[in-house]
Amino acid sequence: MTADVFVTRDIPEAGLDIIREHYSTDVWEDEGPPSQETIMERAERCIGLVTLLSDRITAPVMDALPRLRAIAQYAVGYDNIDIEAATRRGIIVTNTPGVLTETTADLTWALLMATARRVVEADRYVRTGQWKVAWGPKMLLGVDVHGATLGIIGMGRIGAAVARRATGFGMKVIYTSRHETKTTRQVEAETGAERRELPELLSEADFVSIHVPLTEETRGMIGADEIRRMKAGAVLVNTSRGAVVDERALVEALKTGHLRAAGLDVFESEPLGQDSPLLSLPNVVLTPHVGSASVATRTKMATLCAENLIAALSGRVPPNIVNPEAMDIHRKVSDSGQ
């Protein structure tokens, strides 16, 4: 029997159980992502897809899935999906914002603290037998977080959560944002955060944390020129998208010491290749895109993803629709019985 929904990875059971109550479901069991060809084959007769960031859902993929009516993305970002192509075809796209905000902010702070105080270096120092003297005045010196200036690039939900945590460390918070919003006004009132243009922020901040989506505008926005503007000895943390930062320029700045350290959860190419120069740098903390990786948050994401999918396939507006303009086309197609 052909399934109604193809799920491209084994997401938490809480979400799968909800989907299975309504639709027959085919789940890709491998840890790695299915190829585009596999998606087209397994989902050929499906009306719904559950996807991850590593699944490229392009116009040709959609053309190969004539019955497809909804794509429920198990993530906040959706740059892996051709939204324009989906909208033209009346395919509703949803994502899972909000539920992973605090968890991703926690990881941002873990990276910030680890880089500032050289936690990974210190752990390696102990494990490899380099710790020969009980205490040394100059052993593994880091930099203080308290009282420092934190620059946040992108003051959305996650950027705001990071800013709020900074108040506990007595940090000065500065930020960039394309527009004044309810969120930016709230954060300014709660934390005393001050808005800056990007060049000013880069030259002023001791720690720079990136929280922007990947778009044509943000791709490569932190390049060689921007990194040179950063304060000597600053720390860069990125938990947004790897392609926002020019990795080659970042590596050079870390090698020369212009940047003290970097904490990275995302990369231009994922998984990070074993030939990446980042792996040989002692002043980089690397995590494998685990910003939302807590049991509670991943379960909430699965539940929200399922609720989005079922709403879309039932003709209702999903809680987290990315392309609302697709609803009218979607309804017309559904009404026609196609």
C-alpha positions in Angstrom: 0.0 0.0 0.0 1.3 3.4 -0.9 1.8 5.8 2.0 0.1 9.2 2.3 3.1 10.8 4.0 6.8 10.3 3.6 9.0 11.3 6.5 12.6 11.8 5.5 14.0 10.9 9.0 13.0 9.1 12.1 11.7 12.0 14.1 10.6 11.6 17.8 7.7 9.2 18.2 5.4 11.9 19.6 5.2 13.5 16.2 5.1 10.2 14.2 2.2 8.9 16.4 0.1 12.0 15.6 0.7 11.7 11.9 0.0 7.9 11.9 -3.4 8.5 13.6 -4.5 10.3 10.4 -2.4 9.1 7.5 -0.4 6.0 6.4 3.2 6.9 6.9 6.5 5.8 5.4 9.6 6.7 7.4 13.2 6.8 6.1 15.1 4.9 8.8 18.7 5.7 7.9 20.5 8.4 9.9 21.7 10.0 6.7 19.3 11.9 4.4 17.6 10.2 1.5 18.7 11.4 -2.0 16.5 13.5 -4.1 15.9 10.5 -6.3 14.9 8.4 -3.3 12.4 11.1 -2.1 10.9 11.2 -5.6 10.5 7.4 -5.6 9.3 6.9 -2.1 7.0 9.9 -2.1 5.7 9.6 -5.6 2.1 9.2 -4.5 2.3 11.0 -1.2 0.2 14.1 -0.3 2.5 15.1 2.5 6.3 15.4 3.2 8.1 15.8 6.5 11.6 17.2 5.7 14.8 18.3 7.4 17.3 21.0 6.4 19.5 18.5 4.6 16.6 17.6 2.2 16.7 19.7 -1.0 13.2 20.0 -2.2 13.5 21.7 -5.6 11.0 22.4 -8.3 11.9 19.1 -10.2 11.4 17.2 -7.0 7.9 18.7 -6.6 7.1 18.0 -10.3 7.9 14.3 -9.6 5.3 14.3 -6.7 2.0 15.2 -8.5 -0.2 14.6 -5.4 2.0 16.6 -3.0 -0.1 19.2 -1.0 2.1 20.0 2.0 5.7 20.1 3.2 6.2 20.2 7.0 9.7 21.2 7.7 11.2 19.9 11.0 13.2 23.0 11.6 12.9 26.8 11.8 14.9 27.5 8.6 13.6 26.4 5.2 16.3 27.5 2.8 16.4 23.9 1.5 12.9 24.3 0.0 12.1 26.3 -3.1 9.3 28.3 -1.5 8.4 30.1 -4.7 8.1 26.8 -6.6 5.9 25.4 -3.8 3.7 28.4 -3.8 3.1 28.3 -7.5 2.0 24.6 -7.2 -0.3 25.3 -4.2 2.0 23.3 -1.9 1.8 24.6 1.7 5.2 24.8 3.5 5.4 25.0 7.3 8.2 25.2 9.8 8.7 24.9 13.6 9.6 28.3 15.1 9.4 29.3 18.7 9.7 25.9 20.4 13.5 25.7 19.9 14.3 29.4 20.8 15.4 28.9 24.4 17.3 25.7 23.7 19.3 27.3 20.8 20.0 30.3 23.0 21.4 27.9 25.6 23.8 26.3 23.1 24.9 29.8 22.0 25.8 30.6 25.5 27.6 27.2 25.9 29.7 28.0 22.9 30.3 31.6 24.1 31.5 30.4 27.5 33.5 27.5 26.1 35.4 29.8 23.8 36.0 32.6 26.3 37.3 30.3 29.0 39.0 27.7 26.6 37.0 24.9 28.1 37.6 22.4 25.3 41.4 23.2 25.3 41.5 22.7 29.0 39.7 19.4 28.8 42.1 18.2 26.2 45.0 19.5 28.3 44.0 17.3 31.2 43.1 14.2 29.1 46.4 14.2 27.2 48.6 14.4 30.2 49.8 18.0 29.7 48.7 19.0 33.2 52.0 18.8 35.0 51.8 21.6 37.5 48.8 22.0 39.9 48.3 25.7 39.2 50.1 28.2 37.0 49.6 31.9 36.8 49.5 31.9 33.0 48.0 28.5 32.3 45.2 28.5 29.8 44.2 32.2 30.3 40.9 33.1 28.8 38.8 36.3 28.7 36.0 37.5 31.0 32.4 37.4 29.9 31.1 39.5 32.6 31.1 43.2 31.8 32.0 42.6 28.2 30.1 43.9 25.2 27.9 41.4 23.3 27.0 42.1 19.7 24.0 40.3 18.4 23.5 40.1 14.6 19.8 39.6 14.1 17.3 40.4 16.9 14.6 37.8 16.3 13.4 35.2 18.8 16.7 33.5 19.4 18.7 36.7 19.4 16.4 38.2 22.0 16.7 35.1 24.2 20.5 35.4 24.0 20.3 39.1 24.9 18.2 38.3 28.0 20.8 35.8 29.2 23.5 38.5 28.9 21.9 40.6 31.6 22.9 38.0 34.2 26.6 38.6 33.2 26.3 42.4 33.4 27.1 42.6 29.7 26.5 45.6 27.5 24.3 44.4 24.6 24.3 45.9 21.1 22.5 44.5 18.1 21.6 44.9 14.4 18.1 44.5 13.0 16.7 45.4 9.6 13.6 46.9 11.3 12.3 48.1 14.6 9.9 45.4 15.9 7.9 44.5 18.9 10.8 42.2 19.8 13.5 44.8 19.5 11.5 47.2 21.6 10.9 44.6 24.3 14.6 43.6 24.4 15.7 47.3 24.6 13.4 47.8 27.5 14.4 44.6 29.3 18.2 44.6 28.7 19.1 48.2 27.8 20.3 46.8 24.4 21.3 49.5 21.9 20.8 49.2 18.1 23.8 49.6 15.8 24.7 49.4 12.2 26.7 46.3 11.4 30.1 48.0 10.9 29.7 49.8 14.3 28.7 46.6 16.0 31.6 44.6 14.7 34.2 47.2 15.8 32.7 47.6 19.3 31.7 44.1 20.4 34.0 41.7 22.4 31.7 38.8 21.5 29.6 38.6 18.3 26.8 36.2 18.0 24.9 35.5 14.7 21.2 34.9 14.6 19.9 35.6 11.1 18.2 33.3 8.6 20.0 32.3 5.4 18.8 34.4 2.5 20.4 35.9 -0.5 21.0 39.0 1.5 22.7 37.3 4.5 24.7 34.7 2.5 28.4 35.6 3.1 27.4 38.7 5.1 30.4 38.1 7.5 33.3 38.1 5.0 36.9 39.2 5.1 36.1 42.9 5.3 33.6 42.4 8.1 36.0 40.2 10.1 38.7 42.8 9.7 36.4 45.3 11.3 36.0 43.2 14.3 37.9 44.2 17.4 41.2 42.4 17.8 40.8 39.5 20.2 37.1 39.3 19.7 35.1 36.0 19.7 32.6 35.0 17.0 29.8 32.6 17.7 27.5 31.2 15.0 24.4 29.1 15.6 22.4 30.4 12.6 23.6 29.1 9.2 27.1 28.3 8.2 26.9 30.1 4.8 26.4 33.4 6.6 30.1 33.4 7.4 33.0 33.2 4.9 34.8 30.2 6.5 38.1 30.8 4.6 38.3 34.4 6.0 37.3 33.1 9.4 40.1 30.5 9.4 42.7 33.1 8.4 41.6 35.5 11.2 41.8 32.7 13.8 45.2 31.6 12.5 46.7 35.1 12.7 45.1 35.8 16.1 43.0 38.7 15.0 40.1 36.7 16.4 40.7 35.1 19.7 38.3 32.2 19.1 35.1 31.0 17.5 32.3 28.8 18.6 30.5 27.2 15.6 27.5 24.9 15.4 26.9 25.4 11.7 29.1 25.3 8.6 29.2 26.1 4.9 29.1 22.4 4.2 27.5 19.9 6.6 28.7 17.5 7.8 32.1 19.3 8.2 34.7 17.5 6.0 37.7 15.9 7.7 39.9 18.1 5.6 38.5 21.3 7.0 41.2 23.6 8.4 38.9 24.4 11.3 39.6 21.0 12.7 43.3 21.8 13.3 42.7 25.1 15.1 42.9 24.9 18.9 40.9 28.2 19.3 37.7 26.8 17.8 34.9 25.0 19.5 32.9 22.9 17.1 29.5 21.2 17.5 27.5 19.3 14.8 24.5 21.5 14.3 22.9 20.6 17.6 21.3 24.0 18.6 17.9 22.5 19.2 19.2 19.1 20.5 17.5 18.6 23.8 15.0 15.8 24.4 12.1 18.2 25.2 12.7 20.6 22.3 13.1 17.9 19.6 9.9 16.3 20.9 8.0 19.6 20.8 9.4 20.2 17.2 8.0 16.8 16.2 4.6 17.5 17.6 4.4 20.9 16.0 5.6 19.5 12.7 2.8 16.9 12.8 0.2 19.5 13.8 1.3 21.7 10.9 1.1 18.9 8.4 -2.3 17.6 9.5 -3.8 21.1 9.5 -2.5 21.8 5.9 -3.8 18.5 4.6 -7.1 19.1 6.3 -7.6 22.4 4.5 -7.0 24.5 7.6 -4.4 27.2 8.0 -1.4 25.6 9.8 -0.1 27.2 13.0 3.2 27.9 11.3 2.7 28.4 7.5 5.6 29.9 5.6 3.7 30.7 2.4 0.1 31.7 3.2 -0.4 32.8 -0.3 -0.4 29.2 -1.3 -3.6 28.5 0.6 -6.0 29.7 -2.1 -4.2 27.6 -4.8 -4.1 24.7 -2.4 -7.8 24.9 -1.8 -8.7 25.1 -5.5 -6.6 22.1 -6.2 -8.2 20.2 -3.3 -11.6 21.2 -4.4 -11.0 19.9 -7.9 -10.3 16.5 -6.5 -6.9 16.2 -8.0 
